[in-house]
Amino acid sequence: MLKPVTKESHKDVVDLWNICLPDFKLSDRLLEQNSWQSPYVLHEGSAIKEIDGEIAGVVIAKVWHETHGVSLNKEHGWIQMLLVHPDYRQQKIGTELYRYAEQALLNNGIKKIQLGGDLGHLLCGVPLDQREGVAFAEKFGFKRVVDSVDFTKTITERLSLPEKNNVQFVLLEKEEQQQLIDFMSKSFPGRWTFEAHDYFAHGGTGRDYVVVKWEGKIVGFCRINDEHSAWKGPNYNWAEQFDRLGGIGPLGVNEDYRKYGLGRAVIEAAEYYLQQRGKETFFIDWTDLIAFYEKLGYTIWKDYGIFVKQVE
């Protein structure tokens, strides 16, 4: 018998996650922000399995619905987490939980399911060192479409802002909110535009966006995260496991300005501003640009497979 997932299960879910995935220490803050406060959780597709009064497994599914006037693919759904306690494995509990979530996603018109990578995700995909998780995904028809990594870098030397002719790398001012939204809508429509809207909806002031201004016009951006961010992005998910960590990304430069080295420069600017806030370890999540970031001194922290399944 499955039970609905509710906030009353908070401690049980945190404990189960940390038993199953000890390399990714789930904090109370993170589960509260990314699950309990998320409007995208599909409650009829999320459940807990109990045996003799103890939590044996959990699944949380998510679906998109239009928010902030941004349209994403309504046929794309996610499973944010699917965990079974080690003491209760090999009892088809994972199968029961997965089938429950899959049917609810199908009932809501979903035709493609992704493991992780949801709006407000905990993990971008399946950690590749979790061999049981990889095998489970493949057993149920998920295809590994791309690999991704998280990067870290520690800097102790004093940084300075990059210098380029006609270009400024500055923190966004609160009154420039609409300028950023207009830029994002034109240059990066979709998820990054949604995330910018959502950031301001959660009380963001602009301090978490480094913008690239070419002769005063916004032509690029980089999101940064720290403990004071209004909504903490996924590169801050595991901050409690590091000393003085700041998150970097996503970032992008309008295609008309990509030949000037602004992508690398805005990362250097993000590092500078985070260092000014006392950070010395920098975290970049969910990227396949391995060679690019290694040239900037970043090293791989974790590897993931991005698994999706067509269910139409």
N, C-alpha and C positions, 0 to 999 in steps of 0.2 A: 504494500500500500504506500503510495507517495503522498507527501504533504506539501502544501504550498510553501514557497520560500517567502518569509517575511522578515522584517527587521528584528523581530524577536529571536531569530536564529543567528543573529550577528556573531556572537562569540563562537558558536559551533562552526559556522562557516569559516571564520578566521582561523580557528584551530585546525580544521580539516585541511584548508589550503596549505598552512605552514607545515603540516605533517607530510603532505603529498609533494609540495614544491618548496623545500627548505632553502633553495638558492634564491627564491623570490619572496622575501618576507612581507606578507600582506599586513598592512597596518590598519588600525581602526579607521583612521582618516581616509585612507584610500578606498576601502570597501564602502564607506558611507558616501563618498563623493561619486564613485563610478558605478555603484549598483543601487543602493537604497534611494539616492536622489535622482537617479537617471529616469527620464520620462520614456526611455526606449526599451526598458525591460518588458518582455512579453510574459506577463504573469501566468497565463494559462500554459506556457511552455517552460516554466521554471518550477523546480520541485526539489524536495529533500527526501531521501530514503532513510528511514529509521529502522533499526533492528534492536529489539529489547531496550528501547528508550535511548539508544545512542545513534548519532548521525553516522550513517555508513556511506552516504554519497550525496552529491548535489549537482544540479544543472541549472544554469541561468541562460536564457535565450533573449535575444534582442531583435527588434525590427525598427525600421525607420518610419517616421511620419513627418510630413512637411513642417518645418520650423523656421522661423525668421524669413519666410518667403523663399527659402533655398530648396531646390528640388534635387534629391538624390534618387538612386534606383530603388523603387519601392519593392522590387522583387528580390532584393538582396538582403538576407538575414544572417544573423550571427549566433554562435554559441560562445558566450563570454567565458564560461567555465564549465567543466565536466570532470568531477573528481570522485574517486572511490577510495575509501580508507584502505590502506594496505591489508588490514586484518579481514576485510570483507571482499577481497578480489577473488576472481574465478568463480563467482556466484551469479554472473549475468546481471549484476546491478548496473554496471555501466551501460549495458545493452538496453535495459529497461529505461534508464534515464534518457539515453540518447533517443530512443524511439518516441518517448513522450514529447521531447522537445521538437523533434523533426515533424511529428504529426501536427503539432500546434503551429509550427512555422508554415507548413503546407496549407493548413486551414486559413492562414492569413495571407495567402497568395504568394508566398516565397518560392522562388524557383532556383535560387542559388544560396547555399549555406556556406559560411566561412567560419573556421575555428579561430577565435580571437579576432583582433583587428576591428572590433566593434566601436561604435561611438562611445568614447569614454572607456577604452579597452584597458585591461590589466596586462595582457600579453598580446603582442602583434600576431602571434602564430603559435605553433607547437614547438617547444624547445627541442632541438635535435638530439640532445643528450637524454631526453625522456623517451627511451626506446619503446616502452609500453604504450605511450601516447601516440607515437608515430605509427606503430603497428595497429592500434585501435582505429586511427583515422583511415588507414589504408583498407582495413577490413570492412569498413562501412562505406567504401566507395569514394572517399575523398582523394583528390589528386593534389600532389605537391607541385604548385604552379611556379613558385619562385622561392629562393632563399633570401633571408634577411638577417641583419645583425644589429646588435647594440654596441656602441663604442664608448670608451672612456679615455680621458686624458687628464693628467695632472700637470699643472703649471705653477711654478714657484717664483719664476723671475717676473719682474715688473713689466706689465704690458702697456702699450699705448695704442691710441686709435689709428687705424690705417689712414693714409693720406693719398688722395687722388684728385686730380684737377676737376673742378666743377661738381665735386661729390661731397656730400655730408653723410655721416653715419650717426644718427641721433635717435634718442628715445622718443617715441610718439607722444605728443601732447594730447591731453584729454579732448581739446577742442578740434583735433584733427581726426577724430573717430570716423567721420563720414568720408574723409579723403582716403583713409585706409580701406574702408569697405568698398568704395568705388574702385580703387585699384585692384583689390582682391577679386571683385566680381568680374572685372574685365580680364585680368591676367591669369587668375587661378579660380575659375568658377567651380562650385562643388564643395567638397569637404573642407578645404582650407577656408573658403568664404564662410561656410557654416560655423566653423570654429572661431573665426573672428567675431561674427555676430554673437555667438554664445559667450565668448569672453566678456564682451561689453554687457551682455544681459546679466552676467554674474557679478557685475560691479567693477569690471576692469577699467583702469584709468588711462592705460596706454604705456605704463612703465614696463610692461612685459613684451613690447614690440620694438625691436631695433629696426628702423626704416632707413633705406637708402634713398637719398634725395639727390637728383640730378638737376642742378640749377633750380632747386626749390621744389621739384616735382617728385613724388614718390614713384620709384621705379623698382624697388625691391624691399624685402622684409626678412626678418628672422625673429621667431618667437623665442623668448627665454623664460625660464621658470625658476622660482625660488620659494622659500617658505612663506613669503608674503604675497604670492600670486593669488589673484581672486579665484581663479580656477586653475588648478595645477595640472599641466599637461603630462602626457605619459612618459616624457623623459625625466620626470620627477617621481615616478611611481616608487622607485626603490631607494629614494634619497636617504632613508633612515639607515641604510646599510653602508653609507659612505660618509666621510668627514667633509664638511663644507662643500656640498655638491650644488651645482647649478645645471639646469637642463637647457639644451640648445636644440631648436628646431620645432616645426618645420621652417624651411627657408626657401625663398625663390626670388628670381629676378625676371622682370619682363623680358620677353624674347628679343626685343629690339635693343637690349642693353647687355646681352650676355657675352659679348666679345671683349669686355673691358676688365675682366677679372673681379667683378663685383661679388660673385658668389663666395669666393674665398675670402674676400675682404669683409663681407658682412659677418662671416663666422668669426673672424678676428675681432671685429667690433663687439660681437656678442660676448666673446671671452673677456674682452676689456671691461665691459659694463658689469659682468658678473664678478670679475675680480674686484671691482670697486665696491661690490656688496659683500666682500669677504670670502668669495668662493675660490677654491683652488682645484677642485675636481669637476670636470665637465662631462656631461653624459648626452650622447646622441642616440636616439632609438629608431628602430624600424627603417633601416636603409639598406640598399644593395649597392651603394656607391663605395665599395670597399677600397679600391685603389685611390680614389679621390681623398677620402678621409685619412687613410694611412699616410699619404703625403703630408698631411697637416699634423701628423704626430699622434693620431688616435690609434688605439689598439682595441681589438675585438673583446667584448665582455661575454656575450652570449650569441649563439647561432639559433635561428628559427627556420622552420619550413612554413610557408603560407599554404594552407590546405583549403581547398574549396570543393564543393560537390554540387553538380547540377541535379536538381530533383524534379524538373518539369516532366 
